[in-house]
Amino acid sequence: MGDITLHLPDELIERAKQAGLLNTETISEVLSLALGDDGSGVPPLPIRSFRSFFDQMHDAVFLLNLNGSYFAVNRRAAEMFGYTIEEIQSKRVMELSGEPDATRAIMDRLIAGEHVPMLTRLMRHKSGALFPVEVTVELVRDRAGNPAYIQSIVRDITERRQNEQRIRDAETLLRTLINAVPNHIYARDREGRYVIANEAAAQAVGSTVDEIIGKTDFDFGVPIAAQLREEDEDVLRSGVPRTILEDEFVAPSGERFMFSTTKVPIKLPGSDVEAVLSVSTDISELKQAQADLHEAVRQAYALETERQRVTILTKFIQDTSHEFRTPLSIIGTSVYLLRRSTDEGRRDEHARVANDQINRITRLLDHLQVMAELDAGVVLRRQAVNVNHLLRDLRSHFAAICERRGIRFDLVLEDALPAISADPIRLNEACSQLIDNALRHTDTNGSVIITTACSRTGITIEVRDTGIGIQHQALPRIFDRFWRQDEARTTPGFGLGLPIAQRIIEHHGGHITVDSRVDAGSVFTVHLPIVSPE
């Protein structure tokens, strides 16, 4: 028997080394088996001699004749394509390729002596589904230099592609969110060049998101460019975030705006480039509103409509300011202590406290957004909804809270309850708010019972608790925004849950009634028609 040469691609050898599969013992076994099988009828490749190595590869390995038929594959190949090894060996490469024409062209190039670099291709699973792979192919020649067979290593990159797509989707979503907010979000490096900017920031200097990158305020003729550069340099020099409550900005057109700006020193991801990230909120209208408010107060609310506007605006500012002020104050204190503390445990605790308050602000913003959508006349996506199923899901959702607080949560559901035409997401939100309200005002060892029933005009959902109850004089106000019976605000919540629930039910053509007694609990009853009016 003549000399036998094992032709293995460099990539295959390197992966084998990393896996600890290519060593002296393995090579010895390959050679001894190869040299001892002269009359076995095995093809002119020592496949059996490196079967152990062959089958332990994490990638699919194929050996095929020049006519495209497979004569050796490893286990990974069978697993990847959904066939048995025998089934694959009965097929040709075109049958497994999702791009037959491209595959045929590659084989022609190989046989013609051309080197083919790593490729990305689509392959076809036994089920017929296409999946992406990386392919390394190499033509093996015999001792006379004639083409003998083709070696191919295939790596499934489906998960990588999915992860890459998720990253792209996340980046797109983030960019969409950043561009959607009215705040000016931007970052400038030490030379004053824009490295990040959303649409609002670009429009402020008369540019676009694409054009603004790499340019400075001087390039756009911003009258106060030197002042802005100096502010950024101060932040970079100190390394400390800075908030400018009233920061005047003069646009290239000469128009003046008032912003509240926070500047934070950062390093751009994946580089050592230092920059200042700025978030500016246009408070020009707020400042004007404050001026108008003061003028209205000075004129002693001369017009009734103006008095109502001022009352509503003032109430909204007071309520939202209070809800934001406390968590922001806690965040500020936590960040201050975090910077000063060297104890890792205390730093973690300060970070946790700040994060809790950030989550609280986020929930408040979510509530405000829901109220804004409902006020704007949100379009309901109606479909047939099984209310009993919806309530069972909510019980599962609140089960952990009830168990932790020792509150019994029972359902008494009408078996014959008909499905109703409703928006399941919005209806779930309304019921969730009512249940959350009941749980927050019920002490340990208390109970919350939800009952469903048919009525003459539709269905009813009753949420009954054994909580603290509501004073009679307070009942007319419980659906007012930001109103809370607990004026000291020791009970969690924002005073928006019940208004949200009421608005959602009203959008469905229903209404909510309340019966409550102090220290005896409350009963909130939702009345819904089976078919909501358009």
C-alpha positions in Angstrom: 0.0 0.0 0.0 1.4 3.4 -0.9 1.7 6.5 1.2 -1.6 8.1 2.4 -2.0 11.8 2.9 -4.7 13.2 5.2 -5.9 16.4 3.7 -7.6 18.5 6.5 -8.4 22.2 6.2 -6.4 24.5 8.4 -9.6 25.6 10.1 -10.5 22.0 11.0 -7.0 21.3 12.4 -7.1 24.5 14.5 -10.5 23.6 16.0 -9.3 20.1 16.7 -6.3 21.4 18.5 -8.5 23.7 20.6 -10.8 20.9 21.5 -7.9 18.7 22.5 -8.8 16.1 19.8 -5.6 16.4 17.7 -2.6 14.9 19.6 0.0 12.2 19.2 -2.3 9.4 20.2 -5.0 10.5 17.8 -2.6 10.8 14.9 -1.0 7.4 15.7 -4.4 5.7 15.8 -5.3 7.4 12.5 -2.1 6.2 10.8 -2.2 2.6 12.2 -5.8 2.1 11.1 -5.1 3.7 7.8 -2.1 1.6 7.0 -3.8 -1.6 8.2 -6.9 -1.4 5.9 -5.2 -1.9 2.6 -7.6 -4.7 1.5 -10.7 -3.6 3.3 -12.4 -1.9 0.3 -12.5 1.4 2.2 -12.4 4.5 -0.2 -9.0 6.0 -0.6 -9.5 8.1 2.5 -8.9 6.9 6.1 -12.4 7.8 7.2 -12.6 5.0 9.8 -9.2 5.9 11.1 -10.3 9.3 12.4 -14.0 8.5 13.0 -13.8 9.4 16.7 -12.2 12.7 15.8 -14.6 13.2 12.9 -17.7 12.7 15.0 -16.6 14.9 17.9 -16.4 18.0 15.7 -18.9 20.7 16.6 -19.2 21.6 12.9 -20.6 19.5 10.1 -17.9 17.8 8.0 -18.7 16.5 4.5 -16.4 14.6 2.0 -17.9 14.4 -1.5 -16.9 13.1 -4.8 -16.3 15.4 -7.8 -19.8 14.6 -9.1 -21.3 16.1 -5.9 -22.2 12.8 -4.1 -21.3 12.4 -0.4 -19.3 9.4 0.7 -18.5 10.5 4.3 -20.1 12.8 6.8 -19.9 13.1 10.5 -22.7 12.9 13.2 -22.9 16.7 13.5 -23.8 16.9 9.8 -26.7 14.4 10.3 -27.9 16.3 13.3 -27.7 19.7 11.5 -29.7 18.6 8.4 -32.1 16.2 10.1 -31.0 13.1 8.2 -29.2 9.9 9.2 -25.6 9.5 8.0 -26.8 6.9 5.5 -29.4 9.1 4.1 -27.0 12.0 3.5 -24.5 9.6 1.8 -27.3 8.7 -0.6 -27.7 12.3 -1.7 -25.9 14.8 -3.8 -24.8 18.3 -2.6 -27.4 20.0 -4.7 -30.2 18.3 -2.8 -28.9 19.8 0.5 -28.2 23.2 -0.9 -30.7 26.1 -0.7 -28.8 27.8 -3.6 -28.1 25.0 -6.1 -26.9 27.3 -8.9 -24.4 29.0 -6.5 -23.2 25.6 -5.2 -22.7 24.3 -8.7 -20.6 27.4 -9.6 -18.5 26.9 -6.5 -17.7 23.3 -7.4 -16.7 24.3 -10.9 -14.4 27.0 -9.5 -12.8 24.4 -7.1 -12.3 21.8 -9.8 -10.8 24.5 -12.0 -8.1 25.1 -9.4 -9.5 28.3 -7.9 -9.2 29.0 -4.2 -12.6 29.7 -2.7 -12.7 31.6 0.6 -15.2 31.0 3.4 -18.8 31.5 2.2 -22.1 32.2 3.7 -24.9 30.2 2.1 -28.4 28.8 2.7 -28.8 25.1 3.2 -31.9 23.0 3.1 -33.0 20.9 6.2 -34.8 17.6 5.7 -38.0 19.4 6.7 -37.5 21.7 3.7 -36.6 24.7 5.9 -33.7 26.9 4.8 -31.1 27.9 7.3 -27.9 30.0 7.1 -24.4 28.5 7.3 -20.7 29.3 7.0 -19.0 27.0 4.6 -15.3 26.3 4.1 -14.5 24.1 1.0 -11.3 22.7 -0.3 -10.4 20.6 -3.3 -8.1 17.6 -2.4 -5.7 16.3 -5.1 -4.1 12.9 -5.4 -0.3 12.4 -5.5 -0.3 13.1 -9.2 -2.0 16.4 -8.7 -5.3 15.4 -10.1 -8.6 16.5 -8.3 -9.6 13.6 -6.0 -12.5 14.8 -3.8 -13.9 17.9 -2.0 -13.8 18.6 1.8 -16.4 20.9 3.3 -16.9 22.2 6.8 -20.3 23.7 7.6 -21.2 25.8 10.6 -24.9 26.6 11.4 -25.1 30.3 12.0 -28.9 30.5 12.6 -28.5 31.5 16.2 -25.9 34.1 15.4 -28.1 35.6 12.7 -31.0 35.7 15.1 -28.9 37.4 17.7 -27.6 39.9 15.1 -31.1 40.6 14.0 -32.2 41.1 17.7 -29.4 43.5 18.2 -30.3 45.4 15.0 -33.9 45.5 16.0 -33.0 46.7 19.5 -30.8 49.4 18.0 -33.6 50.4 15.6 -36.1 50.5 18.5 -33.7 52.6 20.6 -33.1 55.0 17.8 -36.8 55.3 17.1 -37.5 56.0 20.8 -34.7 58.5 21.0 -35.9 60.3 17.9 -39.5 60.2 19.1 -38.9 62.1 22.3 -39.1 65.9 22.2 -36.0 66.2 24.3 -32.7 67.2 22.6 -30.4 64.2 23.1 -26.8 64.7 21.8 -23.1 64.2 22.7 -20.1 66.2 21.7 -16.4 65.2 22.0 -13.5 67.3 23.3 -13.3 69.1 20.0 -17.0 70.0 20.1 -17.9 67.6 17.3 -21.3 65.9 17.5 -20.9 62.2 17.9 -24.5 61.4 18.9 -27.7 63.4 18.1 -31.4 62.7 17.8 -33.7 64.4 15.4 -34.8 67.1 17.8 -31.1 68.1 18.5 -30.3 68.1 14.8 -33.3 70.2 13.9 -32.3 72.8 16.5 -29.2 73.7 14.5 -30.9 73.3 11.1 -29.4 69.9 10.3 -30.3 66.3 10.1 -29.2 63.3 12.1 -26.8 62.1 9.4 -25.3 65.5 8.6 -24.7 66.7 12.1 -22.3 63.9 13.1 -18.7 65.1 13.0 -19.6 68.8 12.8 -19.5 71.5 15.5 -21.9 74.3 16.5 -19.4 76.7 14.8 -20.1 74.9 11.5 -23.8 75.6 11.9 -23.3 79.3 12.9 -24.8 78.9 16.4 -24.3 82.3 18.0 -23.5 80.9 21.4 -21.2 78.1 20.1 -18.3 79.3 22.2 -20.4 79.3 25.4 -21.6 75.7 24.7 -18.0 74.6 24.1 -16.9 76.1 27.4 -19.8 74.4 29.3 -18.8 71.0 27.8 -15.1 71.6 28.7 -16.0 72.3 32.3 -17.9 69.0 32.6 -15.0 67.1 31.0 -12.5 68.8 33.3 -14.5 68.2 36.5 -15.8 64.7 35.5 -19.0 65.6 37.4 -22.5 65.7 35.8 -24.0 69.2 35.7 -27.6 70.3 35.5 -28.4 73.7 34.1 -32.0 74.4 35.1 -32.4 77.4 32.7 -30.1 77.2 29.8 -30.7 79.7 27.0 -30.1 78.5 23.4 -29.9 80.8 20.4 -30.6 79.0 17.1 -28.7 79.8 13.9 -31.9 81.7 12.9 -31.5 83.9 16.0 -34.6 82.4 17.6 -34.2 82.0 21.4 -35.2 79.0 23.5 -35.0 78.1 27.1 -33.8 74.6 28.0 -33.3 72.6 31.2 -30.1 70.7 30.4 -28.3 67.9 32.1 -24.7 67.2 31.0 -22.9 64.0 31.8 -19.2 63.0 31.0 -19.0 59.7 29.1 -16.7 57.5 27.1 -18.0 56.3 23.8 -18.5 52.5 23.7 -15.6 50.6 22.3 -13.3 53.6 22.3 -11.4 56.0 24.6 -13.2 59.0 23.1 -14.4 61.3 25.9 -17.6 63.2 25.3 -20.3 65.1 27.1 -23.8 63.5 26.8 -26.5 66.2 27.1 -30.3 65.9 27.5 -32.1 69.2 27.0 -35.8 69.7 27.7 -37.4 72.7 26.0 -39.0 74.6 28.7 -39.8 77.6 26.6 -43.5 76.9 26.6 -43.4 76.1 30.3 -41.8 79.4 31.0 -44.3 81.2 28.9 -47.1 79.2 30.6 -45.7 80.3 34.0 -45.7 83.9 32.8 -49.3 83.5 31.5 -50.3 81.9 34.8 -48.9 84.8 36.8 -50.6 87.3 34.6 -53.9 85.4 35.0 -53.5 85.4 38.8 -52.7 89.1 38.7 -55.9 89.8 36.8 -57.8 87.8 39.5 -58.9 85.2 37.1 -60.9 87.7 35.0 -62.3 85.0 32.7 -63.9 81.9 33.9 -62.4 79.7 31.2 -59.0 81.0 32.1 -59.5 80.3 35.7 -60.5 76.7 34.9 -57.4 76.3 32.8 -55.1 77.7 35.5 -56.7 75.4 38.1 -56.3 72.3 36.0 -52.7 73.2 35.0 -51.7 74.1 38.5 -53.2 70.9 39.9 -51.4 68.8 37.3 -48.1 70.5 37.9 -48.4 70.1 41.7 -49.4 66.4 41.6 -46.8 65.4 39.0 -44.1 67.6 40.6 -44.7 65.9 44.0 -44.7 62.4 42.4 -41.4 63.2 40.6 -39.7 65.3 43.3 -39.5 62.5 46.0 -37.9 59.8 43.8 -35.6 62.3 42.1 -34.5 63.6 45.5 -33.8 60.0 46.6 -31.9 59.3 43.4 -29.8 62.4 43.8 -29.0 61.4 47.4 -28.2 57.8 46.4 -25.9 58.9 43.6 -24.1 61.4 45.9 -23.6 58.7 48.5 -22.6 56.2 45.9 -19.8 58.4 44.7 -18.6 59.0 48.2 -18.8 55.5 49.6 -15.9 53.0 49.2 -17.8 50.1 50.9 -19.0 47.8 48.1 -22.0 46.7 50.1 -23.2 50.2 50.7 -22.5 51.2 47.1 -24.7 48.2 46.0 -27.5 49.4 48.4 -27.3 53.0 47.2 -27.5 51.7 43.6 -30.5 49.5 44.4 -32.3 52.4 46.0 -31.7 54.6 43.0 -32.8 51.9 40.7 -36.0 51.4 42.7 -36.9 55.1 42.3 -36.1 55.0 38.6 -38.5 52.1 38.3 -41.1 54.1 40.2 -40.7 57.1 37.9 -41.0 54.7 34.9 -44.2 53.3 36.2 -45.6 56.8 36.7 -44.7 57.7 33.2 -46.4 54.5 32.0 -49.5 55.5 33.8 -49.4 59.0 32.4 -49.0 57.6 28.9 -51.9 55.3 29.3 -54.1 58.2 30.5 -52.9 60.3 27.6 -53.8 57.6 25.1 -57.3 57.1 26.8 -57.9 60.9 26.7 -56.9 61.0 23.0 -59.6 58.5 22.2 -57.6 55.3 21.8 -58.9 52.8 19.2 -59.9 49.6 20.9 -58.8 46.3 19.2 -62.0 44.4 19.9 -62.3 40.6 19.8 -64.2 38.0 21.6 -62.9 37.9 25.2 -63.6 35.2 27.9 -63.6 37.3 31.0 -63.3 34.3 33.3 -60.1 33.2 31.6 -58.8 36.8 31.9 -59.5 36.9 35.6 -57.9 33.5 36.2 -54.7 34.7 34.5 -54.7 37.8 36.7 -55.1 35.7 39.9 -51.9 33.8 38.8 -50.2 37.2 38.2 -51.0 38.4 41.7 -50.6 35.1 43.5 -47.1 35.8 44.8 -48.1 39.2 46.2 -51.1 37.7 48.0 -49.0 34.9 49.4 -46.3 37.3 50.6 -48.8 39.5 52.3 -51.0 36.8 53.6 -54.1 37.9 51.7 -56.7 35.3 50.4 -57.6 35.8 46.8 -60.7 33.9 45.6 -62.6 33.7 42.3 -66.4 33.0 42.1 -67.0 32.8 38.4 -70.3 32.3 36.5 -69.8 29.2 34.4 -72.2 30.4 31.7 -70.7 33.8 31.4 -70.8 34.8 27.7 -67.8 36.2 25.9 -67.9 39.9 25.3 -66.5 42.1 22.5 -63.6 43.9 24.1 -59.9 44.9 23.8 -58.3 42.1 25.9 -55.1 44.2 26.7 -57.1 47.3 27.8 -59.6 45.2 29.8 -56.8 43.3 31.4 -55.3 46.7 32.5 -58.6 47.9 34.0 -59.2 44.7 36.0 -55.5 44.7 37.1 -55.8 48.3 38.4 -58.9 47.4 40.4 -57.3 44.3 41.9 -54.1 46.2 42.7 -56.2 48.9 44.4 -58.0 46.2 46.5 -54.7 44.5 47.5 -53.0 47.7 48.4 -55.8 48.7 50.9 -56.2 45.2 52.4 -54.2 44.2 55.5 -52.7 40.8 56.3 -55.3 38.0 56.8 -57.8 39.9 54.7 -59.3 38.7 51.5 -60.1 39.8 48.0 -63.0 38.1 46.1 -63.8 38.5 42.5 -67.2 37.5 41.2 -68.6 37.4 37.7 -72.2 37.2 36.8 -74.7 37.8 33.9 -76.9 40.9 34.0 -79.8 42.0 31.9 -77.7 44.1 29.7 -74.4 42.3 29.8 -72.0 41.0 32.5 -70.7 42.3 35.8 -67.3 41.9 37.5 -67.3 42.5 41.2 -64.0 43.1 43.1 -64.7 42.9 46.9 -62.1 43.4 49.6 -62.0 43.5 53.4 -59.7 46.5 53.4 -59.8 49.9 55.2 -62.8 51.1 53.2 -63.5 54.6 51.9 -65.0 57.5 53.7 -68.4 58.5 52.4 -67.4 62.1 51.6 -64.4 60.8 49.7 -66.4 58.5 47.3 -67.1 61.3 44.7 -63.3 61.9 44.3 -61.9 58.4 44.0 -61.8 58.6 40.2 -60.1 62.0 40.2 -56.6 61.9 38.8 -53.8 61.9 41.4 -56.4 61.9 44.3 -55.5 59.6 47.1 -57.4 59.0 50.3 -54.0 58.7 52.1 -52.9 62.3 51.9 -49.6 61.5 53.6 -48.9 59.1 50.6 -47.7 56.3 52.8 -49.6 53.8 50.7 -47.9 52.8 47.4 -49.5 54.2 44.2 -49.9 57.4 42.2 -53.7 58.0 42.3 -54.0 57.1 38.6 -55.1 53.4 38.8 -58.8 54.0 39.4 -59.0 56.8 36.8 -57.3 54.5 34.2 -59.7 51.7 35.0 -62.8 54.0 34.8 -61.7 55.4 31.4 -61.0 52.0 29.9 -64.4 50.7 31.1 -66.1 53.8 29.7 -64.4 53.3 26.3 -66.0 49.8 26.3 -69.5 51.4 26.9 -69.6 50.3 30.5 -69.3 51.9 33.9 -68.1 51.3 37.5 -70.1 51.6 40.7 -68.6 51.6 44.2 -70.0 50.7 47.6 -67.7 51.1 50.6 -67.8 51.4 54.4 -64.9 52.4 56.6 -63.1 49.4 58.2 -65.5 47.1 56.4 -64.0 47.0 52.9 -65.1 48.1 49.4 -66.9 46.6 46.5 -66.1 47.9 42.9 -68.6 46.6 40.3 -67.8 46.8 36.6 -70.8 46.7 34.3 -70.0 45.8 30.7 -72.2 45.2 27.7 -71.7 42.0 25.7 -71.2 44.0 22.6 -69.4 47.3 23.1 -70.8 50.2 21.1 -68.7 51.6 18.3 
